[in-house]
Amino acid sequence: MENKIFRMTELKKSRERSIKKLTKVLKTLVNLELELAAVASKTNDNISKLSIRSVSESASCIQTAISQLISTEINDAKEKKIKNKDNDLKLQTLRKVVLNKK
């Protein structure tokens, strides 16, 4: 039980660090997008407008990553591996049964 609590706090801290780093990157991307928009509007440059789209798409992906880090549950990876192994064994036996019947 103590290992699970330790693991949960460890994951929480690492996710918080990742969220902080991603937030910094997101802020710089938003600032870059605004600068590019200002330059594109002054020079009437279509290539700059296309690059603004790319920057905004990357900012959107980073927002998605941040929300996933915030919303995902903290599960023990070992438990998942054990469950997957059990499921694989069940599937193997089912395959054998099905193949033998045909």
JONOR-V139945 format. One line per field, one symbol per residue. ss: DSSP state (h for helix, s for strand, l for the rest). burial: b if it has 9 or more other C-alpha atoms within 8 Angstrom, else e. Layout:
# JONOR-V139945
ss->???
burial->???
This chain:
# JONOR-V139945
ss->lhhhhhhhhhhhhhhhhhhhhhhhhhhhhhhhhhhhhhhhhhhllhhhhhhhhhhhhhhhhhhhhhhhhhhlllllhhhhhhhhhhhhhhhhhhhhhhhhhl
burial->eeeeeebbeebbeebeeebeebbeebeebbebbeebbebbeeeeeeebbebbeebbeebeebbeebeebeeeeeeeeeeeeeeeeeeeeeeeeeeeeeeeee
